[in-house]
Amino acid sequence: MSDLAGKHIVLGLSGGVACYKAAEFCRGLIKAGATVQVVMTEAAEHFITPVTMQALSGRPVYSSQWDAREGNNMPHINLSREADAIVIAPASADFMAKLLHGRADDLLSLLCLARPIERVPLIVAPAMNREMYAHPATQRNLAQLRADGTVVLGVGSGEQACGETGDGRMLEPHELLDELIAHFQPKRLAGRHVLITAGPTFEAIDPVRGITNRSSGKMGFAIARAAREAGAQVTLVAGPVALPTPRGVQRVNVQSALDMQRAVQASADAADVFIAAAAVADWRPATEAGQKIKKDGSGAVPALAFVENPDILAGVAASARAQSGALYCVGFAAESHDLLAHAQAKRARKGVPLLVGNIGPDTFGLDHNALLLVDAQGARELPRADKLSLARALVAEIAQRLG
């Protein structure tokens, strides 16, 4: 992974037990291609040692404004000017109050104050006891920091070191990493609402059996993450898959094609883009048995009758909003052969401006793929890559078409 290649991050640690997470976060930053300069407060050194952070970052840790390694005795200037972002994780209640009031009585608060505001973003990850987090003073400070242009990340909820349970936990290291990667992605879809379907549907035969399509949902979930990274509000209608929800994405879980149709209809009127990446079952059993269908030992096979499921994409594409251009529709096609011909025919049949074909022979469940973009002008391939990279390329393509 090289999502942060070429980025130089100043990672600041203020005092809090969540400093143990900062170690894993630092490791993730390095794996993502970033260089990391750790700066610690005196309080942070009570929770984790500079030796640990130096070993993980590969660079000497700074904690004093009077560090003799800086020939001009100005580490607050030198470190802040080199950064592409300053990330404070954990950001304690005390340290955020310092930032709000412009106090600069240690190296970390001083370099935050001295950073070039127009070029170096300041990102804080709060971490504290639930009562401290809920306190009106803390909430006022968070609101003012946001108003001042600081990127304030959310918090997690759960058990805390004090033994209490609630909001205030620092985000997990992988969540922090996702947030930072998203921060650097171009905001091509800012102000847009993107509605996405992903995964298979499951059409019940009886309480324990059903028919479905082979789909891991990975491509649709990657598109949801990429759209959110691009600044969009994202609603993800997901069939039965065991995938984590991308951060910042509203997820609606469904089972059947009829469930998915209802969920899509509930959100389509507010959407600017509809991306139908789900593998919706074309048919469902005409009736669902109320109890498990049992074998009776006779060798008789139950006769199943099927009915056609609604065409969710075609229905949305035929809506007044889609026909007027207010809703841009994108379809997906997974074919076993003759992808281009089938994709062209499907695009015309569904009435969508863009149809995306999965290039096989078998991409189900894999983390890499190649895509074929089919529109009225012809076809163009997005070469084989990991699915998140493909999703970002597709989002850029859609954004360009939206204008």
N, C-alpha and C positions, 0 to 999 in steps of 0.2 A: 504494500500500500504506500502510495506517495502523494496522498491528497494535500500534504502540507510541505511538499518539496520547495526549498528556497525560502521558506518562512522562518523568521527568527522571533522566537517567543520569549518574553520575560515572564517567568512564572514566579509570582509572589505568594509567599506563605505567611499568613498571620496566625495568631495563636488559636488553637483548637484541636480537639482530638481527630478531626477530619484530616489532619495533616497526613495520616497514614494513607488516605486515598490519593493525596497529591503525588505520592511516590509512584503509584501505578499510572496515574495520569501523565506524569513526566515520561514514563517508559513508553506510553502510547504515543505521545508526541514525537518521540525519537523514531519510533517505528513508522510513523506517518511521514517521515522525511524532514521534520523541523529540526532546527537547532534550538536549544533551550538554555537560557541563562536563569538560574534560580537566585532569587533574593528572598531572604528570610528576616522576619522580625525577631527580636529577642524572645518574645513569648513563643513563637513557633519552635524555637530551639529546645523548648521544654517538652515538646511532643515528638520531634523527629530530629535526627542529627544532621548537620551540614554534610558530614561524611557520606551518609546514605544518599543525599540528593546529589552530591558531587559524583558519586559512583554511577548513578542513573543518568545524569545529564551529560557526563563527560567533560564538565567545565567546573572551575572553582566557584564556590558559592559565595555570594556577597551578603553581608549583614550590617556593615558599618559604613557610615558616611566618610569615615577617616581611613579607609582602607589604603594601605601604602602601595598596593599594586597599581593604583591609578596615579600616574605621574603628576597630573594636575589637581589631584585631590577632589575630583568632581565626578564620582561614579553616578550620581543622580542625573548628570547631563549625559555622560558617555553611554550609559546603559539604556536610557530612554530614547536616545536618538537612533540607536541601532535597531530598535524593535519594530516588528510589523504589528505586534499587539502586546499589550500587558494584561495578563490574566491573573487575578487574585483568587486563589483557591487553596485553602478556604479563606473566605472573607468574613471575619468575625464582626459582631455588632459594633464593637469598639472601633475596629479599623474602618468600617463604613462611615461611622460618625466622623472620624478624622477626615476622610475624603470629602464628606459633605461640607465641612467647615474650612477646608483648605489647610488643616494643620499639617505640619511637616517636621515632626520631631524625631523621625528615624529615617533610614535610607529608603525604605519601601514607600512610605507616604510622600517623601520628598521627590522621588523620581516620578511618582504618579502626578504630582503637581507640576513637575517640570517637563512633562511629555508634550510633544507637539500635538495639540488637540486635533488639528485638522488632518493629521496623517496617522497617528498611532491610537487606535481604539483602546479603551479601557473596559475590560470585561470582568465582572465580579461574580463569584459563586458563593452566595451566603451560606453560612453554617453556624447553627446555634441551637440552643434549647427552644422548645416550642413556645414557651411563655415569652422568652426574649424576642422571638421572631414575631409573635402576635402583638407585642407591645406597640401602642400608638406611636411612640417615638421612633421605633425601628421602621414601622411602615411609612411614617413621614419621611424618614431619611431615604428609604428605598425609592419613594416617589420622586423626591427631589434629585436624587442621583440620576434617575431615568431622564428627568426634565433637563438635566445638565448634559445629557448625551452619553452617559455611562450605560453600557449594556449590562443589565442586571438579569442574571439567569434565574430560573425558578429553583425551587427546593424540592427535595424528596420528603416523603412522609413515612414514618415507621418508628421502630424502636430507636431510642437515643441513648447515649452513653450514661446519662443520668438515671436511666431506668424508666423514663416516661416515654410516651408514644404520641407522635403528632408531627406536624409540619416543622421544618427547620433543618432537616438533614441535608448535607451537601449532596449534590447529584453524584451518581456513581462515575468512576473514571471513564467508562465508555460513553456515558451520556455527555460528560464534559467534552470529550473528544469530538463527538458528533456535532455538538453545538459550535465548537470552534471551526470545524471544517465547513459547516453550513455558513458561518459568518463570512468566510472568504469567497463563497460562491456568488457569481453575478446574480443580482436580483431582477431577473428578466420577467418574472411574473408577479412583481409587486402589485398589490391591489386586486389581483385576480382570484377567483374562486375556482378550484379545479376539483372535479368529481371523478373518481377512479373506481373501477371494479377490478377485483383481483381474485385469483384462486379458482377452484372448481365450484360447482354446485352439487348437492347431494339430493337425489330424488328417491324418497323412501318407497320400498316395496312392502315392508312390514316393520315392526319396531326395531329390528336388528339388521336388516338388509336394505340395500339400495343400489342404484346405479349412479355413476359419477364419471368425470373426465380426469385424465392424467394431467394434473397441474399442481405445481408446488406453490404457486402464487408469488414466487421470488421476483419475477419481472414487474408485476403490478406493484408490489411493495417497494421495489427500487424506484419506480416512477413516482410513487407517493413521496418518498424521501427526497428525490431530486426536485419535485415541484415545490415542496416546502422549503428546501434550500434556496430555491429561486425566488422566495418571498411570497408564494401563494398561500392562501387559506386552502387547506386540503381536506376533503372528505373521502375516506376510503371505505367502500362497501366490500367486505371480504367474505368469501366463502369459507368453508371449514378447513383452515390451515393452521399449523402451529408455528406461526412466525411472530416475532415481537413487533409491536406497532412502532413505526418511525416516530421520533420525537416531534411533538407539535402537530401531529396528524389526528384528526377526529376519525375514529374507526367505528363502523357499524357492522356487526357480525350477522351473517345470514346463513341459511342452509340451502334452501331450494331456489330454483329459478324464479318462482313466484315471489318468494321472500325478497330476492335481489331486485326484481322489477319494482316492488313496492318501495324499497329503500331508495332506489334511483329516482323514482318519480317524486319522492318526498324532498329531494335535494336539487333536482334538475333546474327548477325555476330560478334558483339563486346562483347557479353555476355559470361561468364564462367558458369553461372547457370541460368536455366529457370524454374520458379515455376509457374505452371498454376493453380492458385487458383480461377480464375473467374468461375462463373456459366454461361457458354456460351449457348445460346439458340440453341437447336439441329435443329430447323426449322425456316424458315422465310416465310412470305407471298410471293407468286410467283410474285405478282405485288402490288405496293403501289398506292392507290387511290390519285389523286391529290387534291381532296377536301374531306371534311368530308362526310362519308357515312350516309345519313339521313334515318330515319324511314319514311315510307310513309303512315302509318296507316293501311296497309293491313294485317299486321302480317307476311309478307314475311321476311325470314331471308337470308341475303346475303350469297352466296356460296363462301368460301375462299379456294384457292388452295395453298399448301405449297411446298417449296423445301428445301432440306437439306442444312444446313450451313456447311462450311468447318470445318474439325477437326484440330484446331490450334495446339494442343499439338502433335498429331500424325505427323503432317507435320513437325514441328520443330524436333521431335525425329528422323524422317527419314532423316534429313539433313546430309550432309557429316561431319559437325563438330560434331554433336551429335554421329554419328556412330563411329567416330574416338576417342571419349572420350574427345574432347576439350570442349564440352558443356554438362553439366550434367542436365538432365531433370527430373522434379518432377511433378507428376500429383495429382489432388484431385478428390475425389468421394463423392458425397452426395447421399445416397440411402435411400429409404423408408423401405427396408427390406433386409435380407441376405447380410449385408454389406461385410463380409469377402469374400464370394463367388463372389459377384459382383466386389469387388475391385481387387481380384486376376485376374479375367477375363479381367477387364479393363486395368490392368497393362500390361498383355500380349498383348492385342489388340493394345494398344497405343505404345508399344515398349519402355517403360521407366524403368529405374532401380528402381525407388521408387514411390509408389502410396500411398497417404495419404487419409484415409477414415474418414469422419465425423461420430462420434458415436452419434446416435440419442437418443430418437426418434425424437426430433425436436429441432434443434440448431439454426435455422434461427433468426438472430437479437439479439441473446443473447450475453452476455459478457463472458460467460464461455462455455467450450466445453471439449471433450475428443477426442483424435485422435488415429487412428490405422495405424501404419506404415507397409506397405506390400512390400516385396521385394522377390527376388528369393529364399531366405533362409526361408521365412515364414512370420509371423506377430508378431508385438509387440505393446502394447498399451502405449500411453502417457496418464496418468491418468487425470481425470477432473481437470481443473484449469482455471484461466483467460486466455484469448486468447493471451495476450502478453507473459505470461510465457510459454504457449505452443509454440508460435512462436520462442521464444529464444531457447527452447529445440529442435525444428525442425532445426533451423539454426545450432546449435551445431552438430546435427546428420549429416547434409549435409556437414559441414566443415570436420568432421571426415572421411566421405566417400571420400571427395576430396583428403585427405591426405596432 
